[in-house]
Amino acid sequence: MPVTAEDIRSVAAPLPRTEVAFVRDAMKFRVRGIVYAAVAPDELTMGFAFPKDERAALVAAQPAKFHLPIESDMRFNWVRAWLAPLGFDEMRELVLDAWQLVVPKKVVREYYGLRGRS
């Protein structure tokens, strides 16, 4: 069963400091204005924060699942995925990893219940 926009919302919305916004009918998840995940208006794809230097390898390894963002978004740490081939657990991991890129490390440690220095 393909991942749905509601599945993504169920993972992202409760994450600490996350705000849910709708911009031009796209559902966006952001922390202090920085978007870390978004669902396209047609709900067929999602974009998510991902290191620029690793995205070409991700897309090359699984082109049926991942694709590069539109040209204007290439300057950002961003990649896109088709929802149909994603499993829930994989989507959850992608969203959590993306969220971790935009929140302070202290927030990540608190979320996972870890102790330690920054």
N, C-alpha and C positions, 0 to 999 in steps of 0.2 A: 504494500500500500504506500503510495507516495506521501511524502511529507507535505503538510498543509501550512498555510499562513497561520492558522490557529495553533498548530504544533510549535511553530517558531515563537509565536507570542507567549505560549505557555512556558517556554524555556527562558526567553530574554526578559520579559516584563518584570519578573520578580527579582532579577539580579540587582544587587545594591547600586544605587545612584542612577539607575536606568530610567529614562523618560521615553514614553511611546508617543510618537507624533505621526500625523498624516500630512505628507507633502505631495501635492499633485497626485493624490490617490495612492501613493506608495506608503506602506507602513514602515516607519523608521524607528530604530532603537538607538538611543544616544545617551551619552554621559557628558554633561556640561557642553552641549552643542556639538560634540564629536560623534558622528554616526559610526557605529560599529557593526550594524547589520540592518538590512533593508529588504523588504519583500516588494517585488514589482507589482504594479496595479493589476496585471493579469494573473498574478499569483503562480506563475510558471517558473520564476527564477528568484533567487535571492543573491544579494551582494553582501560581502562581509569583509571586515578588516583582515588583512593578511600581509605579511612582509613582502614588499616589492621585490626584493632580491630572491625570493623563493617561489613567486607565483608562476613564472614560466615553467619551472620544473613540475609544479602541481598540474598545470594545464596539459603539459606534454605527457605526463604519466597517466592522466585520466581524462582525455578530451571529450568523452561522452558524458562526463559529469561536470567538469569545470571549464570555464572560458574566461578570457580576459575581459576587463571592463571596457566600456566605450572609451574612445580616444580621449575625451576630456577628463576622464577619471583615471587615466594611466599615471598621472602624477601623484596619486594617493596610494596608500597601502590598501589595496582593494582588489578583490577578485569576485567572480560570479559563479553560481552553480545552478544547474537545472534541478528543480525539486523532485521530479519524477524518479530519477535513479538514486536519490539519497535515502538512506534509512534514518529512522529517528535518532538512533544513538550517534551516527556520524554527524547529523545536523547539530545535535546537542554539543558535541565536541567542537565543531566549527564555531558555533555561537559563543561558547565559553572561552575559547582561545581568542576570538575577536574581542570580546568584552575585556579580557585581561590586558589587551594592548592599549586600552584607553583609560583604565582606572589606576590609581596609585597602587603600588605593590602591597602596601599595608591593607588596603581593602580586599585584595585577592587573598592575602594570608588570613584575614578575619573570616572571609567567606568559607575558606576550606578548613578553618579552625586550627591554623598553624601558628606557631610562635616563632619569633626570630627577629633578627635585625634587618633593617632595610638595606 
